[in-house]
Amino acid sequence: MTPLRADMFDEICPSTLVPLRMADKWAPLVIRCLEEGPRRFSELRVPIRASAKALTTSLRRLERDGFVSRSAVGRSVTYALSPLGESLLAQLEVWCAWASEHWDDLLDARDPVG
């Protein structure tokens, strides 16, 4: 087997811009929740069931990467998909369909008894 090259990923490699990094498990859920329009933080917490800290971190990353916009009017803050975020919806649907199709395989792979 050939060893991995140290320069395998260029400093400006597009992989650093990949939307919805796999490490952020809440990002796809946030995007689905915002699919029908703007939502308040407290609304997002109900179906997502993430800690406030985890959801805040995910929202900040999505905002930083241009997928979500944050609007504040007085003390009321809402989050909405940006046009860039909306462009992910079709891809997210493909991921969801794949997961649904392979649901049993995914559960079996996680089963420690096997």
C-alpha positions as a Markdown table, in Angstrom:
| # | Residue | x | y | z |
|---|---|---|---|---|
| 1 | Met | 0.0 | 0.0 | 0.0 |
| 2 | Thr | 1.3 | 3.5 | -0.9 |
| 3 | Pro | 1.9 | 5.8 | 2.1 |
| 4 | Leu | -0.3 | 8.8 | 2.3 |
| 5 | Arg | 1.4 | 12.0 | 1.0 |
| 6 | Ala | 1.9 | 14.9 | 3.4 |
| 7 | Asp | 0.6 | 17.3 | 0.8 |
| 8 | Met | -2.5 | 15.2 | 0.0 |
| 9 | Phe | -4.8 | 18.1 | 1.0 |
| 10 | Asp | -3.8 | 21.4 | -0.3 |
| 11 | Glu | -4.1 | 24.4 | 2.1 |
| 12 | Ile | -6.9 | 25.7 | -0.1 |
| 13 | Cys | -8.5 | 22.3 | -0.6 |
| 14 | Pro | -12.2 | 22.6 | -1.1 |
| 15 | Ser | -12.8 | 19.9 | 1.5 |
| 16 | Thr | -12.3 | 22.6 | 4.2 |
| 17 | Leu | -15.4 | 24.3 | 2.8 |
| 18 | Val | -17.6 | 21.2 | 2.8 |
| 19 | Pro | -21.0 | 22.2 | 4.0 |
| 20 | Leu | -22.4 | 20.2 | 6.9 |
| 21 | Arg | -19.3 | 18.7 | 8.3 |
| 22 | Met | -19.9 | 15.2 | 9.6 |
| 23 | Ala | -18.7 | 16.3 | 13.0 |
| 24 | Asp | -21.8 | 18.6 | 13.4 |
| 25 | Lys | -24.6 | 16.2 | 13.8 |
| 26 | Trp | -27.1 | 18.9 | 14.4 |
| 27 | Ala | -26.6 | 20.9 | 11.2 |
| 28 | Pro | -28.8 | 18.8 | 9.0 |
| 29 | Leu | -31.5 | 18.8 | 11.6 |
| 30 | Val | -31.4 | 22.6 | 11.9 |
| 31 | Ile | -31.6 | 22.9 | 8.1 |
| 32 | Arg | -34.7 | 20.6 | 8.0 |
| 33 | Cys | -36.3 | 22.6 | 10.8 |
| 34 | Leu | -35.8 | 25.8 | 8.9 |
| 35 | Glu | -37.1 | 24.4 | 5.6 |
| 36 | Glu | -40.5 | 26.0 | 5.9 |
| 37 | Gly | -39.4 | 29.4 | 7.2 |
| 38 | Pro | -37.8 | 31.3 | 10.1 |
| 39 | Arg | -37.8 | 29.8 | 13.6 |
| 40 | Arg | -36.9 | 31.0 | 17.0 |
| 41 | Phe | -34.2 | 29.2 | 19.0 |
| 42 | Ser | -36.7 | 27.8 | 21.5 |
| 43 | Glu | -38.7 | 26.3 | 18.6 |
| 44 | Leu | -35.6 | 24.6 | 17.2 |
| 45 | Arg | -34.8 | 23.0 | 20.5 |
| 46 | Val | -38.1 | 21.1 | 20.6 |
| 47 | Pro | -37.6 | 18.6 | 17.7 |
| 48 | Ile | -33.8 | 18.7 | 17.7 |
| 49 | Arg | -33.4 | 17.9 | 21.5 |
| 50 | Ala | -29.8 | 19.2 | 21.6 |
| 51 | Ser | -28.4 | 21.1 | 24.5 |
| 52 | Ala | -28.5 | 24.9 | 24.3 |
| 53 | Lys | -24.8 | 25.0 | 23.9 |
| 54 | Ala | -24.7 | 22.4 | 21.1 |
| 55 | Leu | -27.5 | 24.1 | 19.2 |
| 56 | Thr | -25.9 | 27.5 | 19.6 |
| 57 | Thr | -22.6 | 26.2 | 18.3 |
| 58 | Ser | -24.3 | 24.6 | 15.3 |
| 59 | Leu | -26.3 | 27.7 | 14.5 |
| 60 | Arg | -23.2 | 29.9 | 14.7 |
| 61 | Arg | -21.3 | 27.6 | 12.4 |
| 62 | Leu | -24.2 | 27.5 | 9.9 |
| 63 | Glu | -24.4 | 31.3 | 10.0 |
| 64 | Arg | -20.6 | 31.7 | 9.6 |
| 65 | Asp | -20.7 | 29.4 | 6.6 |
| 66 | Gly | -23.5 | 31.3 | 5.0 |
| 67 | Phe | -26.3 | 28.7 | 5.3 |
| 68 | Val | -28.4 | 30.4 | 8.0 |
| 69 | Ser | -29.2 | 34.0 | 8.6 |
| 70 | Arg | -29.9 | 35.4 | 12.1 |
| 71 | Ser | -32.3 | 38.3 | 12.6 |
| 72 | Ala | -32.8 | 40.1 | 15.9 |
| 73 | Val | -35.7 | 42.5 | 16.6 |
| 74 | Gly | -35.5 | 43.6 | 20.2 |
| 75 | Arg | -35.1 | 40.5 | 22.3 |
| 76 | Ser | -36.6 | 38.3 | 19.6 |
| 77 | Val | -34.1 | 36.3 | 17.5 |
| 78 | Thr | -35.0 | 34.2 | 14.6 |
| 79 | Tyr | -33.0 | 32.0 | 12.3 |
| 80 | Ala | -33.8 | 31.3 | 8.6 |
| 81 | Leu | -32.1 | 29.6 | 5.7 |
| 82 | Ser | -30.2 | 31.8 | 3.4 |
| 83 | Pro | -30.4 | 31.1 | -0.4 |
| 84 | Leu | -27.2 | 29.1 | 0.0 |
| 85 | Gly | -28.8 | 27.1 | 2.8 |
| 86 | Glu | -32.0 | 26.5 | 0.7 |
| 87 | Ser | -29.8 | 25.1 | -2.1 |
| 88 | Leu | -28.8 | 22.3 | 0.3 |
| 89 | Leu | -32.4 | 21.1 | 0.8 |
| 90 | Ala | -32.4 | 18.8 | -2.3 |
| 91 | Gln | -29.1 | 17.2 | -1.3 |
| 92 | Leu | -30.3 | 16.7 | 2.2 |
| 93 | Glu | -33.4 | 14.9 | 0.9 |
| 94 | Val | -31.1 | 12.6 | -1.0 |
| 95 | Trp | -29.2 | 11.8 | 2.2 |
| 96 | Cys | -32.4 | 11.2 | 4.1 |
| 97 | Ala | -33.7 | 8.9 | 1.4 |
| 98 | Trp | -30.4 | 7.0 | 1.5 |
| 99 | Ala | -30.6 | 6.6 | 5.3 |
| 100 | Ser | -34.2 | 5.4 | 5.1 |
| 101 | Glu | -33.2 | 2.8 | 2.4 |
| 102 | His | -30.3 | 1.6 | 4.5 |
| 103 | Trp | -31.9 | 2.0 | 8.0 |
| 104 | Asp | -31.7 | -1.7 | 8.9 |
| 105 | Asp | -28.1 | -2.0 | 7.7 |
| 106 | Leu | -27.1 | 1.1 | 9.7 |
| 107 | Leu | -28.7 | -0.3 | 12.9 |
| 108 | Asp | -27.1 | -3.7 | 12.3 |
| 109 | Ala | -23.7 | -2.1 | 12.0 |
| 110 | Arg | -24.1 | -0.4 | 15.3 |
| 111 | Asp | -25.4 | -3.5 | 17.1 |
| 112 | Pro | -22.5 | -4.7 | 19.3 |
| 113 | Val | -23.9 | -8.3 | 19.3 |
| 114 | Gly | -23.9 | -8.4 | 15.6 |
